[in-house]
Amino acid sequence: MPSTIQNPSELIMSLSDAIKWRNKLKINGKKLVVTNGCFDILHRGHSEYLMNARNHGDAFLILLNSDKSVQDLKGPTRPIVDEYSRAYMLASLKCVDSIVLFSTPQCTDLFSSIKPDIYIKGGDYTIDTINKEEKEALLAVNADIQFLPFIKGFSTSNIVEKIKNS
């Protein structure tokens, strides 16, 4: 009998459910890796980055910007893909264990609540360019902050421009 694949919608959690899940991981000695972002049009750069991030721990949580949050960051024409669809697509990736949507400008409170063991960002960021409040929240919970190499040639903004110019 073939194995059953979990419905990706079951991996989209509320913050309170994610905290409970995180606490179980901690009790079992498991390391939680966390990243955050918009992930508007999922592309190979995202996929490679997420797969590599997942390999740094035992479980992987993505904090995903809500539609309002993306619009505040990227402008009135974004996001291209709605928040539920972005969350569902990310949750369908084998490397992703959970998704939490957030509407705040930063993840400061989420980091303080979830207490990740490892926080990973792409190589287009550095310790000096990540949000200062987020960095302080991560350091306060003793998260190991790491940066993965940027996957050149892939960005949602470039894809949008290419579509516009077609």
Backbone as CSV, one residue per row, in Angstrom:
resi,resn,N_x,N_y,N_z,CA_x,CA_y,CA_z,C_x,C_y,C_z
1,MET,0.850,-1.187,0.000,0.000,0.000,0.000,0.891,1.243,0.000
2,PRO,0.599,2.201,-0.880,1.435,3.406,-0.947,1.301,4.238,0.330
3,SER,2.387,4.943,0.661,2.334,5.812,1.837,1.486,7.039,1.528
4,THR,0.865,7.583,2.552,0.015,8.744,2.398,0.828,10.009,2.654
5,ILE,0.668,10.976,1.794,1.343,12.253,1.960,0.432,13.164,2.770
6,GLN,1.014,13.833,3.767,0.230,14.732,4.616,-0.291,15.913,3.806
7,ASN,-1.522,16.289,4.056,-2.115,17.454,3.402,-1.340,18.693,3.846
8,PRO,-0.780,19.470,2.904,-0.002,20.655,3.288,-0.763,21.640,4.182
9,SER,-2.072,21.719,4.039,-2.837,22.663,4.863,-2.720,22.340,6.352
10,GLU,-2.419,21.072,6.684,-2.256,20.680,8.087,-0.965,21.206,8.699
11,LEU,-0.036,21.663,7.867,1.232,22.197,8.361,1.188,23.707,8.580
12,ILE,0.071,24.337,8.206,-0.105,25.773,8.416,-0.716,25.944,9.802
13,MET,0.076,26.495,10.717,-0.305,26.545,12.135,-0.546,27.961,12.620
14,SER,-1.347,28.046,13.674,-1.450,29.299,14.418,-0.183,29.442,15.255
15,LEU,0.078,30.624,15.741,1.250,30.826,16.584,1.156,29.962,17.838
16,SER,-0.002,29.883,18.452,-0.129,29.094,19.687,0.122,27.608,19.424
17,ASP,-0.356,27.083,18.293,-0.083,25.686,17.954,1.403,25.476,17.662
18,ALA,2.012,26.448,17.002,3.450,26.348,16.694,4.280,26.354,17.979
19,ILE,3.877,27.124,18.962,4.598,27.153,20.242,4.503,25.797,20.925
20,LYS,3.313,25.186,20.917,3.143,23.848,21.508,4.014,22.825,20.778
21,TRP,4.009,22.888,19.441,4.815,21.990,18.618,6.295,22.187,18.927
22,ARG,6.715,23.423,19.032,8.103,23.756,19.315,8.524,23.202,20.691
23,ASN,7.629,23.369,21.681,7.937,22.865,23.024,8.123,21.350,23.033
24,LYS,7.315,20.624,22.252,7.488,19.166,22.133,8.831,18.832,21.514
25,LEU,9.221,19.595,20.487,10.534,19.375,19.871,11.642,19.548,20.898
26,LYS,11.547,20.604,21.692,12.577,20.909,22.685,12.669,19.797,23.738
27,ILE,11.518,19.339,24.214,11.472,18.250,25.202,12.167,17.007,24.651
28,ASN,12.012,16.775,23.339,12.609,15.596,22.698,14.037,15.847,22.202
29,GLY,14.615,16.993,22.580,16.000,17.292,22.218,16.210,17.610,20.745
30,LYS,15.164,18.043,20.066,15.241,18.350,18.633,15.537,19.836,18.413
31,LYS,16.359,20.123,17.407,16.732,21.492,17.048,15.754,22.049,16.020
32,LEU,15.224,23.248,16.310,14.301,23.914,15.400,15.027,24.992,14.603
33,VAL,14.907,24.897,13.289,15.426,25.907,12.364,14.248,26.776,11.930
34,VAL,14.476,28.085,11.903,13.433,29.032,11.497,14.002,29.993,10.456
35,THR,13.174,30.326,9.479,13.454,31.426,8.573,12.163,32.202,8.391
36,ASN,12.262,33.360,7.773,11.066,34.150,7.498,11.207,34.817,6.141
37,GLY,10.056,35.140,5.539,10.087,35.816,4.258,8.732,35.854,3.599
38,CYS,8.708,36.467,2.399,7.477,36.632,1.626,7.200,35.421,0.728
39,PHE,8.240,34.906,0.072,8.122,33.758,-0.828,6.935,33.937,-1.775
40,ASP,6.911,35.091,-2.467,5.759,35.469,-3.284,5.573,34.560,-4.490
41,ILE,6.556,34.462,-5.358,6.492,33.511,-6.468,7.594,32.491,-6.200
42,LEU,7.178,31.301,-5.821,8.141,30.262,-5.452,8.988,29.882,-6.670
43,HIS,10.307,29.906,-6.504,11.227,29.587,-7.587,12.379,28.735,-7.065
44,ARG,13.244,28.321,-7.974,14.340,27.421,-7.618,15.235,27.998,-6.528
45,GLY,15.500,29.284,-6.551,16.322,29.902,-5.512,15.716,29.677,-4.138
46,HIS,14.398,29.850,-4.025,13.712,29.591,-2.758,13.861,28.122,-2.364
47,SER,13.580,27.247,-3.314,13.597,25.814,-3.032,14.968,25.354,-2.536
48,GLU,16.015,25.784,-3.207,17.373,25.394,-2.818,17.727,25.963,-1.440
49,TYR,17.379,27.217,-1.216,17.627,27.867,0.069,16.899,27.131,1.203
50,LEU,15.634,26.814,0.989,14.839,26.147,2.027,15.357,24.745,2.322
51,MET,15.720,24.013,1.276,16.265,22.668,1.467,17.562,22.739,2.280
52,ASN,18.428,23.686,1.938,19.692,23.829,2.665,19.462,24.272,4.103
53,ALA,18.504,25.146,4.312,18.191,25.601,5.676,17.717,24.432,6.526
54,ARG,16.853,23.605,5.978,16.303,22.455,6.704,17.384,21.501,7.177
55,ASN,18.451,21.405,6.421,19.537,20.492,6.763,20.348,20.930,7.981
56,HIS,20.019,22.082,8.558,20.743,22.577,9.731,20.111,22.155,11.059
57,GLY,18.972,21.467,11.022,18.317,21.065,12.262,17.397,19.885,12.051
58,ASP,16.558,19.646,13.062,15.656,18.491,13.037,14.261,18.826,12.529
59,ALA,13.884,20.098,12.603,12.567,20.542,12.148,12.722,21.951,11.596
60,PHE,11.843,22.302,10.657,11.975,23.571,9.940,10.645,24.305,9.894
61,LEU,10.645,25.512,10.419,9.472,26.388,10.463,9.728,27.620,9.618
62,ILE,8.761,27.958,8.766,8.826,29.196,7.994,7.797,30.158,8.557
63,LEU,8.258,31.351,8.922,7.378,32.441,9.305,7.118,33.223,8.022
64,LEU,5.872,33.221,7.567,5.503,33.746,6.256,4.742,35.061,6.373
65,ASN,5.237,36.072,5.660,4.558,37.372,5.656,3.144,37.234,5.100
66,SER,2.181,37.845,5.787,0.795,37.890,5.306,0.725,38.790,4.070
67,ASP,-0.411,38.768,3.393,-0.601,39.635,2.223,-0.380,41.100,2.587
68,LYS,-0.948,41.537,3.703,-0.802,42.933,4.143,0.666,43.260,4.389
69,SER,1.367,42.355,5.042,2.774,42.560,5.343,3.611,42.650,4.061
70,VAL,3.326,41.793,3.088,4.044,41.830,1.808,3.777,43.160,1.106
71,GLN,2.524,43.569,1.108,2.169,44.825,0.454,2.888,46.003,1.113
72,ASP,2.965,45.999,2.438,3.678,47.065,3.148,5.163,47.081,2.774
73,LEU,5.746,45.896,2.579,7.173,45.796,2.247,7.474,46.048,0.772
74,LYS,6.635,45.498,-0.112,6.963,45.450,-1.543,6.159,46.406,-2.412
75,GLY,5.086,46.974,-1.865,4.277,47.904,-2.650,2.904,47.360,-2.974
76,PRO,2.052,48.219,-3.548,0.634,47.888,-3.753,0.349,46.796,-4.773
77,THR,1.319,46.458,-5.624,1.074,45.412,-6.629,1.482,44.026,-6.136
78,ARG,1.955,43.939,-4.932,2.392,42.659,-4.371,1.537,42.348,-3.150
79,PRO,1.351,41.106,-2.780,1.946,39.928,-3.418,1.213,39.555,-4.704
80,ILE,1.879,38.770,-5.502,1.273,38.208,-6.717,0.392,37.032,-6.319
81,VAL,0.884,36.211,-5.386,0.185,35.013,-4.922,-0.320,35.270,-3.500
82,ASP,-1.579,34.928,-3.231,-2.183,35.198,-1.915,-1.515,34.368,-0.811
83,GLU,-1.683,34.813,0.429,-0.980,34.213,1.573,-1.295,32.734,1.771
84,TYR,-2.561,32.347,1.644,-2.880,30.938,1.847,-2.215,30.070,0.779
85,SER,-2.245,30.522,-0.465,-1.627,29.755,-1.553,-0.119,29.678,-1.373
86,ARG,0.522,30.771,-0.946,1.965,30.745,-0.684,2.274,29.772,0.448
87,ALA,1.477,29.812,1.508,1.687,28.908,2.643,1.498,27.457,2.218
88,TYR,0.472,27.182,1.446,0.191,25.825,0.986,1.329,25.291,0.115
89,MET,1.799,26.123,-0.820,2.902,25.704,-1.697,4.161,25.400,-0.887
90,LEU,4.502,26.278,0.058,5.685,26.051,0.894,5.523,24.783,1.730
91,ALA,4.335,24.597,2.295,4.080,23.426,3.140,4.137,22.129,2.334
92,SER,3.935,22.210,1.030,3.991,21.003,0.207,5.425,20.547,-0.067
93,LEU,6.405,21.401,0.253,7.804,21.014,0.067,8.220,20.049,1.157
94,LYS,8.903,18.994,0.781,9.314,17.947,1.708,10.169,18.481,2.856
95,CYS,10.927,19.542,2.616,11.851,20.067,3.622,11.160,20.934,4.681
96,VAL,9.909,21.291,4.473,9.200,22.202,5.374,8.315,21.414,6.337
97,ASP,8.441,21.735,7.639,7.650,21.045,8.651,6.455,21.857,9.135
98,SER,6.545,23.176,9.043,5.449,24.002,9.525,5.561,25.417,8.967
99,ILE,4.397,26.073,8.873,4.291,27.462,8.410,3.448,28.223,9.421
100,VAL,3.872,29.441,9.762,3.064,30.363,10.553,3.013,31.690,9.800
101,LEU,1.812,32.166,9.522,1.633,33.468,8.885,1.722,34.568,9.940
102,PHE,2.307,35.711,9.537,2.354,36.845,10.454,2.078,38.141,9.702
103,SER,1.484,39.104,10.404,1.094,40.374,9.788,1.881,41.562,10.304
104,THR,2.731,41.337,11.288,3.499,42.426,11.871,4.676,42.784,10.961
105,PRO,5.214,44.001,11.112,6.358,44.379,10.265,7.593,43.513,10.498
106,GLN,7.803,43.073,11.734,8.941,42.217,12.065,8.455,40.959,12.796
107,CYS,9.385,40.023,12.945,9.096,38.756,13.631,9.571,38.765,15.081
108,THR,9.853,39.920,15.627,10.439,40.020,16.964,9.654,39.212,17.995
109,ASP,8.354,39.430,18.091,7.532,38.718,19.077,7.464,37.223,18.779
110,LEU,7.436,36.866,17.500,7.401,35.447,17.135,8.684,34.756,17.563
111,PHE,9.820,35.395,17.338,11.094,34.813,17.761,11.125,34.634,19.280
112,SER,10.626,35.634,19.995,10.612,35.561,21.457,9.711,34.432,21.948
113,SER,8.622,34.180,21.244,7.670,33.133,21.629,8.118,31.736,21.210
114,ILE,8.635,31.618,20.008,8.982,30.307,19.453,10.367,29.840,19.905
115,LYS,11.264,30.779,20.145,12.625,30.468,20.628,13.349,29.458,19.722
116,PRO,13.611,29.852,18.464,14.305,28.919,17.572,15.720,28.631,18.060
117,ASP,16.210,27.440,17.743,17.598,27.107,18.033,18.510,27.745,16.991
118,ILE,18.044,27.738,15.745,18.833,28.238,14.621,17.932,29.123,13.769
119,TYR,18.453,30.291,13.404,17.754,31.196,12.496,18.611,31.324,11.250
120,ILE,17.989,31.139,10.096,18.734,31.183,8.841,18.126,32.215,7.904
121,LYS,19.006,32.989,7.280,18.624,33.962,6.263,19.507,33.736,5.049
122,GLY,19.064,34.233,3.911,19.845,34.116,2.686,21.055,35.032,2.711
123,GLY,22.006,34.725,1.861,23.264,35.452,1.807,23.158,36.871,1.285
124,ASP,21.948,37.296,0.900,21.776,38.703,0.550,21.625,39.547,1.810
125,TYR,21.652,38.904,2.969,21.644,39.579,4.272,22.954,39.284,4.994
126,THR,23.262,40.115,5.980,24.405,39.888,6.871,23.933,40.180,8.291
127,ILE,24.778,39.892,9.256,24.436,40.182,10.649,24.180,41.678,10.844
128,ASP,24.783,42.504,10.003,24.600,43.949,10.113,23.380,44.469,9.369
129,THR,22.836,43.673,8.434,21.697,44.169,7.655,20.355,43.553,8.041
130,ILE,20.354,42.493,8.872,19.049,41.989,9.322,18.463,43.015,10.286
131,ASN,17.178,42.990,10.436,16.489,43.942,11.299,17.076,43.905,12.714
132,LYS,17.389,45.059,13.246,18.056,45.162,14.552,17.211,44.557,15.680
133,GLU,15.912,44.862,15.708,15.041,44.326,16.757,14.915,42.806,16.660
134,GLU,14.819,42.304,15.430,14.765,40.855,15.244,16.064,40.213,15.723
135,LYS,17.187,40.809,15.360,18.476,40.270,15.786,18.561,40.231,17.306
136,GLU,18.122,41.288,17.980,18.157,41.323,19.444,17.259,40.247,20.046
137,ALA,16.075,40.036,19.450,15.154,38.997,19.942,15.774,37.612,19.765
138,LEU,16.423,37.381,18.646,17.073,36.090,18.389,18.226,35.855,19.358
139,LEU,19.028,36.872,19.583,20.141,36.741,20.525,19.633,36.513,21.946
140,ALA,18.510,37.138,22.289,17.939,36.988,23.634,17.497,35.554,23.916
141,VAL,17.121,34.799,22.873,16.717,33.395,23.053,17.847,32.436,22.689
142,ASN,19.052,32.986,22.521,20.255,32.201,22.216,20.178,31.446,20.889
143,ALA,19.480,32.020,19.922,19.427,31.397,18.589,20.766,31.592,17.887
144,ASP,21.190,30.565,17.187,22.384,30.635,16.349,21.951,31.251,15.019
145,ILE,22.448,32.442,14.689,22.069,33.148,13.461,23.066,32.780,12.366
146,GLN,22.537,32.233,11.257,23.389,31.787,10.154,22.879,32.351,8.828
147,PHE,23.791,32.456,7.877,23.463,32.967,6.544,23.920,31.951,5.508
148,LEU,23.013,31.625,4.588,23.331,30.694,3.508,23.682,31.490,2.256
149,PRO,24.529,30.932,1.409,24.890,31.650,0.181,23.649,31.989,-0.645
150,PHE,23.656,33.178,-1.214,22.579,33.634,-2.084,22.631,32.844,-3.383
151,ILE,21.489,32.379,-3.855,21.405,31.636,-5.112,21.249,32.667,-6.230
152,LYS,22.321,32.954,-6.934,22.316,34.007,-7.961,21.382,33.668,-9.116
153,GLY,20.785,34.712,-9.665,19.951,34.560,-10.851,18.492,34.263,-10.571
154,PHE,18.115,34.192,-9.294,16.727,33.883,-8.955,16.195,34.921,-7.979
155,SER,15.147,35.621,-8.372,14.453,36.505,-7.449,13.049,36.747,-7.978
156,THR,12.126,36.895,-7.056,10.744,37.153,-7.453,10.653,38.456,-8.225
157,SER,11.376,39.491,-7.765,11.339,40.794,-8.453,11.807,40.658,-9.899
158,ASN,12.856,39.860,-10.145,13.335,39.652,-11.518,12.308,38.910,-12.358
159,ILE,11.632,37.937,-11.756,10.597,37.193,-12.479,9.454,38.132,-12.856
160,VAL,9.034,38.982,-11.930,7.951,39.944,-12.206,8.357,40.879,-13.335
161,GLU,9.588,41.378,-13.317,10.075,42.264,-14.379,10.092,41.554,-15.735
162,LYS,10.531,40.311,-15.741,10.595,39.539,-16.975,9.193,39.362,-17.563
163,ILE,8.218,39.100,-16.691,6.833,38.949,-17.154,6.316,40.277,-17.730
164,LYS,6.598,41.359,-17.025,6.152,42.685,-17.493,6.737,43.034,-18.856
165,ASN,7.979,42.635,-19.077,8.663,42.983,-20.325,8.401,42.013,-21.459
166,SER,7.632,40.953,-21.192,7.336,39.977,-22.237,6.243,40.455,-23.162
